[in-house]
Amino acid sequence: MKLIGKQINIRDLRYSDLDAYFEYGKDPNVGPFAGWKPFPTKDIASRVLNGQLVSKETFAIVLTDTDKLIGTISLYNSGIRKYNKVKSLGFSLSSAYWNRGYMTEAVHLMIGYAFEKTDCEVLEAGHHTDNYRCKRVLEKCGFNYDGTLCSFKKLYDGRIVDASFYSMTKIEYERKKEYE
Ligand SMILES: CC(C)(COP(=O)(O)OP(=O)(O)OC[C@H]1O[C@@H](n2cnc3c(N)ncnc32)[C@H](O)[C@@H]1OP(=O)(O)O)[C@@H](O)C(=O)NCCC(=O)NCCS
């Protein structure tokens, strides 16, 4: 899979991404906001990367000019909604690249991919309620706020977080496309 953007592209992960994947995943400003522990070693990064190569649900976000991995974006079944045509989006970016519009571009590309290349009928996304950056990305990409679940999850570090959820239906996506 390869999706072409202006500043970033999205493509399949490769094992040769490992060095860049570790660099991004050990960043203490990234994982905790998405609910995962920063990778303490390259060996752990390698194991997580191998798991993602097998599951094929996570893709690399790479810079268009160098093809360097700077983040990841996943399309998966979260199981929160009990309907098998709902897909969930999850994403994270190395903090060195924040606030340049990269994730907004990546999410726009994945919305098109989900509705045009898979059988997805509803796309959902969520964030820890205090994650204002992620909230802003979802708003900019046209998601609708569905609601907030209190005490949604206990994280690896013992924090219990509330989470806010958003969705977009295929019908809404197609309607928006007509007016673009
Ligand atoms: C959330 C994340 C993916 C955003 O990526 P990004 O490429 O910086 O996003 P963009 O540049 O496309 O948009 C960020 C928006 O957040 C806004 N923002 C940044 N810091 C903010 C803050 N503290 N409060 C409110 N808004 C903020 C920016 O101004 C921008 O909005 P604007 O275009 O209206 O100015 C990135 O911060 C990240 O990886 N964080 C850690 C992991 C994570 O939170 N993943 C998502 C889990 S749901």
The ligand as a Tripos MOL2 file, in Angstrom:
@<TRIPOS>MOLECULE
LIG
   48    50     1     0     0
SMALL
NO_CHARGES

@<TRIPOS>ATOM
      1 C1         -1.4360   14.2080   18.0750 C.3       1 LIG1
      2 C2         -0.3520   14.2480   17.0000 C.3       1 LIG1
      3 C3         -0.4360   13.0180   16.1400 C.3       1 LIG1
      4 C4         -0.5690   15.5190   16.1370 C.3       1 LIG1
      5 O1          0.3490   15.4910   15.0320 O.3       1 LIG1
      6 P1          0.7490   16.8250   14.2500 P.3       1 LIG1
      7 O2          1.3780   16.4500   12.9640 O.co2     1 LIG1
      8 O3          1.4990   17.7120   15.1540 O.co2     1 LIG1
      9 O4         -0.6970   17.4410   13.9700 O.3       1 LIG1
     10 P2         -1.0270   18.6820   13.0200 P.3       1 LIG1
     11 O5          0.1830   19.5470   12.8720 O.co2     1 LIG1
     12 O6         -1.6550   18.1340   11.7970 O.co2     1 LIG1
     13 O7         -2.1550   19.4410   13.8830 O.3       1 LIG1
     14 C5         -1.9250   19.7250   15.2650 C.3       1 LIG1
     15 C6         -2.9430   20.7510   15.7510 C.3       1 LIG1
     16 O8         -2.9330   20.7550   17.1800 O.3       1 LIG1
     17 C7         -2.7860   22.0940   17.6360 C.3       1 LIG1
     18 N1         -2.1350   22.0440   18.9520 N.ar      1 LIG1
     19 C8         -0.8310   21.8060   19.2130 C.ar      1 LIG1
     20 N2         -0.6330   21.8480   20.5430 N.ar      1 LIG1
     21 C9         -1.8390   22.0930   21.1250 C.ar      1 LIG1
     22 C10        -2.2930   22.2440   22.4620 C.ar      1 LIG1
     23 N3         -1.4650   22.1110   23.4820 N.pl3     1 LIG1
     24 N4         -3.6130   22.5030   22.6720 N.ar      1 LIG1
     25 C11        -4.4710   22.6040   21.6340 C.ar      1 LIG1
     26 N5         -4.0970   22.4560   20.3320 N.ar      1 LIG1
     27 C12        -2.8010   22.2200   20.0920 C.ar      1 LIG1
     28 C13        -1.9540   22.7400   16.5730 C.3       1 LIG1
     29 O9         -2.0360   24.1520   16.6520 O.3       1 LIG1
     30 C14        -2.6210   22.1620   15.3130 C.3       1 LIG1
     31 O10        -3.8610   22.7860   15.0290 O.3       1 LIG1
     32 P3         -3.9910   24.0310   13.9790 P.3       1 LIG1
     33 O11        -3.5830   23.4970   12.6310 O.co2     1 LIG1
     34 O12        -5.4210   24.4150   14.0580 O.co2     1 LIG1
     35 O13        -3.0550   25.0990   14.4450 O.co2     1 LIG1
     36 C15         1.0690   14.3520   17.6380 C.3       1 LIG1
     37 O14         1.0810   15.4310   18.5270 O.3       1 LIG1
     38 C16         1.4560   13.0760   18.3920 C.2       1 LIG1
     39 O15         1.9400   12.1070   17.8140 O.2       1 LIG1
     40 N6          1.2740   13.0910   19.7260 N.am      1 LIG1
     41 C17         1.6570   11.9380   20.5660 C.3       1 LIG1
     42 C18         0.8840   10.6720   20.2710 C.3       1 LIG1
     43 C19        -0.6070   10.9170   20.1860 C.2       1 LIG1
     44 O16        -1.1600   11.7300   20.9080 O.2       1 LIG1
     45 N7         -1.2680   10.1950   19.2780 N.am      1 LIG1
     46 C20        -2.6970   10.3160   19.0930 C.3       1 LIG1
     47 C21        -3.3810    9.4440   20.0500 C.3       1 LIG1
     48 S1         -5.1110    9.7000   19.9320 S.3       1 LIG1
@<TRIPOS>BOND
     1     1     2 1
     2     2     3 1
     3     2     4 1
     4     2    36 1
     5     4     5 1
     6     5     6 1
     7     6     7 2
     8     6     8 1
     9     6     9 1
    10     9    10 1
    11    10    11 2
    12    10    12 1
    13    10    13 1
    14    13    14 1
    15    14    15 1
    16    15    16 1
    17    15    30 1
    18    16    17 1
    19    17    18 1
    20    17    28 1
    21    18    19 ar
    22    18    27 ar
    23    19    20 ar
    24    20    21 ar
    25    21    22 ar
    26    21    27 ar
    27    22    23 1
    28    22    24 ar
    29    24    25 ar
    30    25    26 ar
    31    26    27 ar
    32    28    29 1
    33    28    30 1
    34    30    31 1
    35    31    32 1
    36    32    33 2
    37    32    34 1
    38    32    35 1
    39    36    37 1
    40    36    38 1
    41    38    39 2
    42    38    40 1
    43    40    41 1
    44    41    42 1
    45    42    43 1
    46    43    44 2
    47    43    45 1
    48    45    46 1
    49    46    47 1
    50    47    48 1
@<TRIPOS>SUBSTRUCTURE
     1 LIG1         1 GROUP 0 **** ****
